[in-house]
Amino acid sequence: MPKYPLLSSIKKLAGQTLWYGVPTIASRFLGYLMNLSLPLIFAQPAITADLTQVYAIIPFLNVLFTYGLETAYFRFSQDHDQKKLYNTLSVSLIASTIFFTAVLFYFKNTIAGWANLDKTPEYITWMAGIIFFDALSTLAFARLRQENRPKRYAFARIAGVVMNILVVILFLGIIPKYVQNHPDSFLGTIFNKNIGIGYYLIGNLAGSILTFIILWKEFRQIRFSFDGVLWKKIMHYSYPLIIVGMGGMVNDMLSRLIYQHVVNLPEQEAKHELGIFGNIYRLAVLITIMIQAFRMAAEPFFFNRSNEENAQKIYARVMKFFVIACCFMFLFISLYIDVFAWFFTAIHKPLWVEGLYIVPLLALGNIFLGIYYNLSIWYKLTNKNLHGAAITIAGAVITIVLNIILIPRLHYLGAAIATFCCYFFMMITSYMLGQKYYPVPYVKKKLIAYIVLVVLMYLVHRVLLLLWDDRWFNLGTATVLLLSFAYFISRIERKELERLPVVGKLFSMKPT
């Protein structure tokens, strides 16, 4: 038996987060770098507005297409035959995916008109293809996570993103110049310059198809046997998760989805602001990536540990380390935000610098979202998913109302405030209900102190820059503040850090 059982469990979660998180981080970061290249290719942000709109729609449809089956698979695999469960859920997913995709194609022109994509209706076709293959891959990925097969999981994830990037590089970077110099070449017959930024979607579709092909072995293992009784039981558990998922997408994506409709500007100016806002939102992606990586490992981990005697203590310890990691990410993003401004200015793309001041607010809001995901385990373990749905719906109402009120008045800042308020409300509400139905001994005061401290450090940095706006002073003070927080954490959490392998020796050395 390990000397520190709680720490042993957390180390196992950390290892799983690494295995499942690294491909997620790598794929999301590669995708982010590709999105970051948009200002390098297109001088006007308005050109990217349609792409931003499509990628605001996709998450909503992903929730609809998968309807909580991934979480249900983890939940029911604890006490049901896994083969029967996998077959039943897979048959359901295949049938529903075909049906939903057919509906998308039937209403393609209507959706294009509603989303201001009248000039590019082909985007809806490519979007439907992406969602189709991604949905079919959902349970295969869940099975790999459940069976602890991280290498295959990592390979499939990263391969799809690499394919995506290769298509974009080829069709937006290399082939256009080659065709310009060799107009009669074979590549000239397959390249269409009118597609332009649409090659981002084509690359995504190619990556999704490749991922599905790599997972074909898992797909072949499906036996078309369907347990109706089990399916009804699963649907009763998972349907509130559809509401949770949809509400979550409203909270995350609504500002970008409706921006053009509520900002009260001429169409071209609205597209300009949407393009900028979409790029700004990506700068908070480092925290989002970490949250996603954590969720990949945490969901099956939490379910697998739920019957242990010290489960609540494990969850509390996980929360503490998670918040500390988020605080570091917040400081890194907020203290070095000016580096992005310098970069865009250096490449003569000053229009893309607009609105960077809202990034720290978005990052802080995403920390609250990450904490909410941690807290949400209470309603999943106690089968009170309707409570989770109610929290998400309330958050969605806050998001909708604040976006409609604030975006016309404050533009980017209004959208950021709406995101911040929504996630803050969801975090507080989930904590209060969770402590009622499934008490977990979170070190609340310490976690609040850490978050308040990093926010104060950011504000101190901005005040110092008002006194002396020098580039090297900016970087120097940012680095000093970041290292100061690292030192502070190393002293406060020294006892636990001493128990860690390898690095623990650095903290256990007694001063001479």
For each residue, the residues with C-beta under 8 A, 3 or more apart:
1: 5
2: 5 7 8
3:
4: 7 8 499
5: 1 2 8 9 310
6: 9 10 310 313 314 317
7: 2 4 10 11 317 496 499 500
8: 2 4 5 11 12
9: 5 6 12 13 305 308 314
10: 6 7 13 14 314 317 318 321
11: 7 8 14 15 500 501
12: 8 9 15 16 301
13: 9 10 16 17 297 298 301 318
14: 10 11 17 18 321
15: 11 12 18 19
16: 12 13 19 20 148 150 297 300 301
17: 13 14 20 21 293 294 296 297 298
18: 14 15 21 22
19: 15 16 22 150 153 154 297
20: 16 17 23 24 145 150 153 154 293 296 297
21: 17 18 24 25 290 292 293 294 296 297
22: 18 19 25 26 154 293
23: 20 26 27 150 153 154 155 157 158
24: 20 21 27 28 157 289 292 293 296
25: 21 22 28 29 289 290 293
26: 22 23 29 30 157 158 161
27: 23 24 30 31 157 158 160 161
28: 24 25 31 32 285 288 289 292
29: 25 26 32 33 289
30: 26 27 33 34 158 161 162 165
31: 27 28 34 35 161 164 165
32: 28 29 35 36 282 285 289
33: 29 30 36 37
34: 30 31 37 164 165 168 200
35: 31 32 38 279 282
36: 32 33 39 40 279 282
37: 33 34 40 41
38: 35 41 42 48 197 279
39: 36 42 43 45 279 344 347 349 352
40: 36 37 347 349
41: 37 38 172 173 197
42: 38 39 45 47 48 197
43: 39 349 351
44: 47 272 275 351
45: 39 42 48 49 271 272 273 274 275 276 279 351 352
46: 49 268 271 272 274 275
47: 42 44 196 197 275
48: 38 42 45 51 52 197 275 278 279
49: 45 46 52 53 260 270 271 272 274 275 278
50: 53 54 116 117 119 120 123 197 271
51: 48 54 55 197 200 201 278
52: 48 49 55 56 256 274 275 277 278
53: 49 50 56 57 115 116 117 256 257 260 274
54: 50 51 57 58 115 117 123 127 201
55: 51 52 58 59 278
56: 52 53 59 60 253 254 256 257
57: 53 54 60 61 111 115 127 253 257
58: 54 55 61 62 127 130 131
59: 55 56 62 63 249 252 253
60: 56 57 63 64 246 249 253
61: 57 58 64 65 100 104 127 131
62: 58 59 65 66 131 134 135
63: 59 60 66 67 242 245 246 248 249
64: 60 61 67 100 242 246
65: 61 62 96 97 100 131 134 135
66: 62 63 69 70 93 135 138
67: 63 64 96 238 239 241 242
68: 71 72 237 238 239 240 241 242 244 245
69: 66 72 73 89 92 93 138 139 142 234 238
70: 66 73 74 138 139 141 142
71: 68 74 75 238 241 299 380
72: 68 69 75 76 89 234 237 238 241
73: 69 70 76 77 85 86 89 139 142 143 146
74: 70 71 77 78 142 146 299 300 303
75: 71 72 78 237 303 380
76: 72 73 79 80 85 230 233 234 237
77: 73 74 80 82 85 146
78: 74 75 303 304 306
79: 76
80: 76 77 84 85 230
81: 84 85
82: 77 85 86 146
83: 86 87 223
84: 80 81 87 88 225 227 230
85: 73 76 77 80 81 82 88 89 230
86: 73 82 83 89 90 139 143 221 222
87: 83 84 90 91 222 223 224 225 226 227
88: 84 85 91 92 225 226 227 230 231 234
89: 69 72 73 85 86 92 93 139 231 234
90: 86 87 93 94 139 222
91: 87 88 94 95 222 224 225 226
92: 69 88 89 95 96 226 231
93: 66 69 89 90 96 97 135 136 138 139
94: 90 91 97 98 136 222
95: 91 92 98 99
96: 65 67 92 93 99 100
97: 65 93 94 100 101 132 135 136
98: 94 95 101 102
99: 95 96 102 103
100: 61 64 65 96 97 103 104 135
101: 97 98 104 105 128 131 132
102: 98 99 105 106
103: 99 100 106 107
104: 61 100 101 107 108 111 124 127 128 131
105: 101 102 108 125 128
106: 102 103
107: 103 104 110 111
108: 104 105 111 112 121 124 125 128
109: 112 113 121
110: 107 113 114
111: 57 104 107 108 114 115 117 124
112: 108 109 115 117 118 120 121 123 124
113: 109 110 116 117 118
114: 110 111
115: 53 54 57 111 112 124
116: 50 53 113 260 267
117: 50 53 54 111 112 113 120 121 123 124
118: 112 113 121
119: 50
120: 50 112 117 123 198
121: 108 109 112 117 118 124 125
122: 125 126 198
123: 50 54 112 117 120 126 127 198 201
124: 104 108 111 112 115 117 121 127 128
125: 105 108 121 122 128 129
126: 122 123 129 130 198 201 202 204 205
127: 54 57 58 61 104 123 124 130 131 201
128: 101 104 105 108 124 125 131 132
129: 125 126 132 133 205 208 209
130: 58 126 127 133 134 201 204 205 208
131: 58 61 62 65 101 104 127 128 134 135
132: 97 101 128 129 135 136
133: 129 130 136 137 205 208 209 211 212
134: 62 65 130 131 137 138 208 211
135: 62 65 66 93 97 100 131 132 138
136: 93 94 97 132 133 140 212 219
137: 133 134 140 141 156 208 211 212 215
138: 66 69 70 93 134 135 141 142
139: 69 70 73 86 89 90 93 142 143
140: 136 137 143 144 215 218 219
141: 70 137 138 144 145 153 156 157 215
142: 69 70 73 74 138 139 145 146
143: 73 86 139 140 146 147 218
144: 140 141 147 149 150 152 153 156 218
145: 20 141 142 148 149 150 153 296 297 300
146: 73 74 77 82 142 143 300
147: 143 144
148: 16 145
149: 144 145 152 153
150: 16 19 20 23 144 145 153 154
151: 154 155
152: 144 149 155 156
153: 19 20 23 141 144 145 149 150 156 157
154: 19 20 22 23 150 151 157 158
155: 23 151 152 158 159 214
156: 137 141 144 152 153 159 160 211 214 215
157: 23 24 26 27 141 153 154 160 161 211
158: 23 26 27 30 154 155 161 162
159: 155 156 162 163 207 210 211 214
160: 27 156 157 163 164 207 208 210 211 214
161: 26 27 30 31 157 158 164 165 207
162: 30 158 159 165 166 207
163: 159 160 166 167 203 206 207 210
164: 31 34 160 161 167 168 203 204 206 207
165: 30 31 34 161 162 168 169 203
166: 162 163 169 170 203
167: 163 164 170 171 199 202 203 206 207
168: 34 164 165 171 172 173 199 200 203
169: 165 166 172 173 174
170: 166 167 173 174 175
171: 167 168 174 175 176 191 195 199 202 203
172: 41 168 169 176 196 197 199 200
173: 41 168 169 170 176 177
174: 169 170 171 177 178
175: 170 171 178 179 187 191
176: 171 172 173 179 180 191 193
177: 173 174 180 181
178: 174 175 181 182 185 187
179: 175 176 182 183 185 187 188 191 193
180: 176 177 183
181: 177 178
182: 178 179 185 187 188
183: 179 180 188
184: 188
185: 178 179 182 188
186: 189 190
187: 175 178 179 182 190 191
188: 179 182 183 184 185 191
189: 186
190: 186 187
191: 171 175 176 179 187 188
192: 195
193: 176 179 196
194:
195: 171 192 198 199 202
196: 47 172 193 199
197: 38 41 42 47 48 50 51 172 200
198: 120 122 123 126 195 201 202
199: 167 168 171 172 195 196 202 203
200: 34 51 168 172 197 203 204
201: 51 54 123 126 127 130 198 204 205
202: 126 167 171 195 198 199 205 206
203: 163 164 165 166 167 168 171 199 200 206 207
204: 126 130 164 200 201 207 208
205: 126 129 130 133 201 202 208 209
206: 163 164 167 202 203 209 210
207: 159 160 161 162 163 164 167 203 204 210 211
208: 129 130 133 134 137 160 204 205 211 212
209: 129 133 205 206 212 213
210: 159 160 163 206 207 213 214
211: 133 134 137 156 157 159 160 207 208 214 215
212: 133 136 137 208 209 215 216 219
213: 209 210 216
214: 155 156 159 160 210 211
215: 137 140 141 156 211 212 218 219
216: 212 213 219 220
217: 220 221
218: 140 143 144 215 221
219: 136 140 212 215 216 222
220: 216 217
221: 86 217 218
222: 86 87 90 91 94 219
223: 83 87
224: 87 91
225: 84 87 88 91
226: 87 88 91 92 231
227: 84 87 88 230 231
228: 231 232
229: 232 233
230: 76 80 84 85 88 227 233 234
231: 88 89 92 226 227 228 234 235
232: 228 229 235 236
233: 76 229 230 236 237
234: 69 72 76 88 89 230 231 237 238
235: 231 232 238 239
236: 232 233 239
237: 68 72 75 76 233 234 240 241 383 385
238: 67 68 69 71 72 234 235 241 242 385
239: 67 68 235 236 242 243
240: 68 237 243 244 385 386 388 389
241: 67 68 71 72 237 238 244 245 385 388 389
242: 63 64 67 68 238 239 245 246
243: 239 240 246 247 389 392 393
244: 68 240 241 247 248 385 388 389 392
245: 63 68 241 242 248 249
246: 60 63 64 242 243 249 250 392 396
247: 243 244 250 251 389 392 393 395 396
248: 63 244 245 251 252 392
249: 59 60 63 245 246 252 253 254
250: 246 247 253 254 395 396 399 400
251: 247 248 254 369 392 395 396 399 419 422 423 426
252: 59 248 249 369 419
253: 56 57 59 60 249 250 256 257
254: 56 249 250 251 257 258 396 399 400 403
255: 258 259 277 399 403 407 415 418 419
256: 52 53 56 253 259 274 277 278 281 415
257: 53 56 57 253 254
258: 254 255 261 262 403 404 407
259: 255 256 262 263 270 273 274 277 407 415
260: 49 53 116 263 267 270 271 274
261: 258
262: 258 259 403 404 407 408
263: 259 260 270 273 407 408 411
264: 408
265: 269 270 273
266: 269 270
267: 116 260 270 271
268: 46 271 272
269: 265 266 272 273
270: 49 259 260 263 265 266 267 273 274
271: 45 46 49 50 260 267 268 274 275
272: 44 45 46 49 268 269 275 276 351
273: 45 259 263 265 269 270 276 277 411 412
274: 45 46 49 52 53 256 259 260 270 271 277 278
275: 44 45 46 47 48 49 52 271 272 278 279
276: 45 272 273 279 280 351 352 354 355 412
277: 52 255 256 259 273 274 280 281 355 412 415
278: 48 49 51 52 55 256 274 275 281 282
279: 35 36 38 39 45 48 275 276 282 283 352
280: 276 277 283 355 356 358 359 362 412
281: 256 277 278 284 285 362
282: 32 35 36 278 279 285
283: 279 280 333 337 340 356 359 362
284: 281 287 288 333 359 362 363 366
285: 28 32 281 282 288 289
286: 289 290 329 332 333
287: 284 290 291 326 329 330 333 363 366 367 370
288: 28 284 285 291 292 366
289: 24 25 28 29 32 285 286 292 293
290: 21 25 286 287 293 294 325 326 329 370
291: 287 288 294 295 326 366 369 370 373
292: 21 24 28 288 289 295 296
293: 17 20 21 22 24 25 289 290 296 297
294: 17 21 290 291 297 298 322 370 373
295: 291 292 298 299 373
296: 17 20 21 24 145 292 293 299
297: 13 16 17 19 20 21 145 293 294 300 301
298: 13 17 294 295 301 302 318 373 374 377
299: 71 74 295 296 302 303
300: 16 74 145 146 297 303 304
301: 12 13 16 297 298 304 305
302: 298 299 305 306 315 377 380 381
303: 74 75 78 299 300 306 380 381
304: 78 300 301
305: 9 301 302 308 311 314
306: 78 302 303 311 381
307: 311
308: 9 305 311 314
309:
310: 5 6 313 314
311: 305 306 307 308 314 315
312: 315 316 438 439 440 441
313: 6 310 316 317 441
314: 6 9 10 305 308 310 311 317 318
315: 302 311 312 318 319 374 377 440
316: 312 313 319 320 440 441 442 443
317: 6 7 10 313 314 320 321
318: 10 13 298 314 315 321 322 374
319: 315 316 322 323 371 374 375 440 442 447
320: 316 317 323 324 442 443 446 447
321: 10 14 317 318 324 325
322: 294 318 319 325 326 370 371 374
323: 319 320 326 327 367 371 447 450 451
324: 320 321 327 328 450 489 493
325: 290 321 322 328 329
326: 287 290 291 322 323 329 330 367 370 371
327: 323 324 330 331 367 450 451 453 454 485
328: 324 325 331 332 482 485 486
329: 286 287 290 325 326 332 333 363 367
330: 287 326 327 333 334 360 363 364 367 454 455 458
331: 327 328 334 335 454 457 458 481 482 485
332: 286 328 329 335 336 482
333: 283 284 286 287 329 330 336 337 359 360 363
334: 330 331 337 359 360 363 458 461
335: 331 332 457 458 461 478 479 481 482
336: 332 333 339 475 478
337: 283 333 334 340 341 356 359 360
338: 341 342 471 474
339: 336 342 343 475
340: 283 337 343 344 353 356
341: 337 338 344 345 353 356
342: 338 339 345 346 471
343: 339 340 346 347
344: 39 340 341 347 349 350 352 353
345: 341 342 348 349 350 353
346: 342 343
347: 39 40 343 344
348: 345
349: 39 40 43 344 345 352 353
350: 344 345 353
351: 43 44 45 272 276 354
352: 39 45 276 279 344 349
353: 340 341 344 345 349 350 356
354: 276 351 412
355: 276 277 280 358 411 412
356: 280 283 337 340 341 353 359
357: 360 413
358: 280 355 361 362 412 413 415 416
359: 280 283 284 333 334 337 356 362 363
360: 330 333 334 337 357 363 364 458
361: 358 364 365 413 416 417 419 420
362: 280 281 283 284 358 359 365 366 416 419 420
363: 284 287 329 330 333 334 359 360 366 367
364: 330 360 361 367 368 420 451 455
365: 361 362 368 369 416 419 420 422 423 424
366: 284 287 288 291 362 363 369 370 423
367: 287 323 326 327 329 330 363 364 370 371 451
368: 364 365 371 372 420 423 424 426 427
369: 251 252 291 365 366 372 373 423 426 427
370: 287 290 291 294 322 326 366 367 373 374
371: 319 322 323 326 367 368 374 375 427
372: 368 369 375 376 423 426 427 430
373: 291 294 295 298 369 370 376
374: 298 315 318 319 322 370 371 377
375: 319 371 372 378 427 430 431 434
376: 372 373 379 380 388 430
377: 298 302 315 374 380 381 438
378: 375 381 382 384 430 433 434 437 438 440
379: 376 382 383 384 385 387 388 430 433 434 437 438
380: 71 75 302 303 376 377 383 385 388
381: 302 303 306 377 378 438
382: 378 379 437 438
383: 237 379 380
384: 378 379 387 388 437
385: 237 238 240 241 244 379 380 388 389
386: 240 389 390
387: 379 384 390 391 433 437
388: 240 241 244 376 379 380 384 385 391 392 430
389: 240 241 243 244 247 385 386 392 393
390: 386 387 393 394
391: 387 388 394 395 426 429 430 433
392: 243 244 246 247 248 251 388 389 395 396 426
393: 243 247 389 390 396 397
394: 390 391 397 398 425 426 429
395: 247 250 251 391 392 398 399 422 423 425 426
396: 246 247 250 251 254 392 393 399 400 422
397: 393 394 400 401
398: 394 395 401 402 418 421 422 425
399: 250 251 254 255 395 396 402 403 418 419 422
400: 250 254 396 397 403 404
401: 397 398 404 405
402: 398 399 405 406 414 417 418 421 422
403: 254 255 258 262 399 400 406 407 414 415 418
404: 258 262 400 401 407 408
405: 401 402 408 409 414
406: 402 403 409 410 413 414 415 417 418
407: 255 258 259 262 263 403 404 410 411 414 415 418
408: 262 263 264 404 405 414
409: 405 406 414
410: 406 407 413 414 417
411: 263 273 355 407 414 415
412: 273 276 277 280 354 355 358 415 416
413: 357 358 361 406 410 416 417
414: 402 403 405 406 407 408 409 410 411 417 418
415: 255 256 259 277 358 403 406 407 411 412 418 419
416: 358 361 362 365 412 413 419 420
417: 361 402 406 410 413 414 420 421
418: 255 398 399 402 403 406 407 414 415 421 422
419: 251 252 255 361 362 365 399 415 416 422 423
420: 361 362 364 365 368 416 417 423 424
421: 398 402 417 418 424 425
422: 251 365 395 396 398 399 402 418 419 425 426
423: 251 365 366 368 369 372 395 419 420 426 427
424: 365 368 420 421 427 428
425: 394 395 398 421 422 428 429
426: 251 368 369 372 391 392 394 395 422 423 429 430
427: 368 369 371 372 375 423 424 430 431
428: 424 425 431 432
429: 391 394 425 426 432 433
430: 372 375 376 378 379 388 391 426 427 433 434
431: 375 427 428 434 435 442
432: 428 429 435 436
433: 378 379 387 391 429 430 436 437
434: 375 378 379 430 431 437 438 439 440
435: 431 432 438 439 440
436: 432 433 439
437: 378 379 382 384 387 433 434
438: 312 377 378 379 381 382 434 435
439: 312 434 435 436
440: 312 315 316 319 378 434 435
441: 312 313 316
442: 316 319 320 431 447
443: 316 320 446 447
444: 447 448
445: 448 449
446: 320 443 449 450 492
447: 319 320 323 442 443 444 450 451
448: 444 445 451 452
449: 445 446 452 453
450: 323 324 327 446 447 453 454 489
451: 323 327 364 367 447 448 454 455
452: 448 449 455 456
453: 327 449 450 456 457 485 488
454: 327 330 331 450 451 457 458 485
455: 330 364 451 452 458 459
456: 452 453 459 460
457: 331 335 453 454 460 461 481 484 485
458: 330 331 334 335 360 454 455 461 462
459: 455 456 462 463
460: 456 457 463 464 481
461: 334 335 457 458 464 465 477 478 481
462: 458 459 465 466
463: 459 460 466 467
464: 460 461 467 468 473 477
465: 461 462 468 469 473 474 477
466: 462 463 469
467: 463 464
468: 464 465 473
469: 465 466 473 474
470: 473 474
471: 338 342 474 475
472: 475 476
473: 464 465 468 469 470 476 477
474: 338 465 469 470 471 477 478
475: 336 339 471 472 478 479
476: 472 473 479 480
477: 461 464 465 473 474 480 481
478: 335 336 461 474 475 481 482
479: 335 475 476 482 483
480: 476 477 483 484
481: 331 335 457 460 461 477 478 484 485
482: 328 331 332 335 478 479 485 486
483: 479 480 486 487
484: 457 480 481 487 488
485: 327 328 331 453 454 457 481 482 488 489
486: 328 482 483 489 490
487: 483 484 490 491
488: 453 484 485 491 492
489: 324 450 485 486 492 493
490: 486 487 493 494 497 507
491: 487 488 494
492: 446 488 489
493: 324 489 490 496 497
494: 490 491 497 498 507
495: 498 499
496: 7 493 499 500
497: 490 493 494 500 503 504 507
498: 494 495 504 507 508
499: 4 7 495 496 504
500: 7 11 496 497 503 504
501: 11 504
502: 505
503: 497 500 506 507
504: 497 498 499 500 501 507 508
505: 502 508 509
506: 503 509
507: 490 494 497 498 503 504
508: 498 504 505
509: 505 506
510:
511:
512:
